[in-house]
Amino acid sequence: MFTSSSTAQANNNIIGGSNSQSQPSGYLAGSGASMTSSVSILESNLTHPNALIWKLTLLTSISGFMFGYDTGYVSSILVTIGQDLTPGSYLSVEQKQWITSATSVGAFIGSSLLLAGTLSDSIGRRKTLILSDILFLAGAITQFLSYSVTLMVLGRLIMGFGVGIGSLIAPLFISEFAPSKYRGKLVVVNCLCITGGQLIAYAIGALCKWRDVVLISCLPCGLQLIGLLLKGTTDTPRFLIMKGLQEEAFVALKTIYNNADDSLISDAIMELSMEYSSGEGKLSNFAKFRKGIRDIFSVGSNKRALVIGCGLQAAQQFVGFNSLMYFSTTIFKMVGYNNSTGVSCIIAGTNFLFTALALLIIDKIGRRRILLISMPLLCAAQVLCAVSFYNLNINVDQQSAQAATTDINKWGIGILAGLVMFVAFYAIGLGSVPWQQSELFPQNVRGIGTSLSTSTNWLGSMIIAACFLTLMQVLTPCGTFFLFASITLFFWVMVYLIYPEFGGLQLEEVQGLLKDKFDVKGSLELHEQRTGHTNNDGYTRI
Ligand SMILES: O[C@H]1[C@H](O)[C@@H](O)[C@H](O)[C@@H](O)[C@H]1O
């Protein structure tokens, strides 16, 4: 147990020992020293993620699965709904658009500041995730029972609230309990569940009636809800410490690091408590919220974290990947491939496989390097698509964005190869790295910061869904893919200039690297010290 004597001992260790309180918070840029030494020792004794860490990661990543399943099944149910919601006629284009976009709109609202971010900082990550499950179930049941488009749209909107909240909390939850050397990989488990959910949704969508497809989504959600409600599933130790719940934090840390000495755990709790103490204790929730908003937009390191978090999420969406998720069937029809389920599965399957590869390599290669290598290849794939479209000379119909089917020639094969490469190089880098966003923000504004980044993601996803077919008409398919390639190039330069390597660092060390500048050079040195992996990507300070 966390006792007052161990507190006192820990206090002595910290105040009397080498970790003087007068040191700047967190990482001392350049020196490699850190206030959180007990946390390092605690983590370094762990040689691999144990069963409990995996259990928590998988339980939390069910949110990722629901995110993927839900965004994946909509394209199939739009066909199988037939006349069920509109007796005597089929769904109009507008009705289809409402049904499709309602979830993204809900997710955008759900992940935005006032809901998920504030809630997760006040009631906790676990309870906010429980709320997301309840909303998700309410939305799924409304859809299952709906006999009108209005009810269906309402159900998708409510489900969207749940999806949006879950999309933010799951990676945040994992980041906060994961030992730093495995954090990258454990967060990618959630991404793998997103892409796995999309793949399974295509398969189930092709096999089942639409109401069953919707109902099946209640299973993982119910499972997560039960898991979160079970005795013994606690909030993250970092959240508990932030709230001053040291006894609970002790129990949580003892379960994760079950072989560690009680006194080491107490020391770690003391260190983190001191790190997080900000004099906010007596403020009301509303006052804390106002302070959080002020801090995120005024403190230099928070502003830089926000530029990186929102920038990477914008990159993830504006390189255009989700246009393939939503419209791959349309694109492939343009070039003469008519087996829609087959092509959708190729896209979703490649996305899943290469996300799995990201999981295996992210902690070894590093977030920054994985992006620096994969983004130029992604850009090349987009250029290949653009050139192939140019040579196929497709005219996109102004009304339906359909094009005359052409015979598949070598350029048709070029498009297929280009799109598969597009998905692969996206999944391995941009599909996974931006979800590491929680590590960018300090404890007191982590909820708000990740909210803003996640809502940037959903906003981007909505804009791409709304504009893609129009872009194909106005700019032509060749122009659209050149636009995506230029956006990829732009964000690659941004990554090169301002995205430090945070892999292997403790969450509390990140702020020091963003304190006065985007300290890319310092981060590469520190990453090398912490992980032993050389990370020379040719960066010179500018
Ligand atoms: O990371 C995920 C993943 O890449 C999905 O396949 C994509 O549909 C989402 O928009 C993205 O956030």
The ligand as an SDF file (V2000), in Angstrom:
LIG
                    3D

 12 12  0  0  0  0  0  0  0  0999 V2000
   -5.5560    5.8450  -38.5110 O   0  0  0  0  0  0  0  0  0  0  0  0
   -6.7940    5.6050  -39.1140 C   0  0  0  0  0  0  0  0  0  0  0  0
   -6.6490    4.5460  -40.1700 C   0  0  0  0  0  0  0  0  0  0  0  0
   -5.6240    4.8640  -40.9930 O   0  0  0  0  0  0  0  0  0  0  0  0
   -7.9350    4.3550  -40.9230 C   0  0  0  0  0  0  0  0  0  0  0  0
   -7.7560    3.4120  -41.9350 O   0  0  0  0  0  0  0  0  0  0  0  0
   -8.4910    5.6330  -41.4810 C   0  0  0  0  0  0  0  0  0  0  0  0
   -9.7160    5.3820  -42.1030 O   0  0  0  0  0  0  0  0  0  0  0  0
   -8.6700    6.6570  -40.3890 C   0  0  0  0  0  0  0  0  0  0  0  0
   -9.1660    7.8740  -40.8920 O   0  0  0  0  0  0  0  0  0  0  0  0
   -7.3700    6.8910  -39.6630 C   0  0  0  0  0  0  0  0  0  0  0  0
   -7.5680    7.8000  -38.6180 O   0  0  0  0  0  0  0  0  0  0  0  0
  1  2  1  0
  2  3  1  0
  2 11  1  0
  3  4  1  0
  3  5  1  0
  5  6  1  0
  5  7  1  0
  7  8  1  0
  7  9  1  0
  9 10  1  0
  9 11  1  0
 11 12  1  0
M  END
$$$$
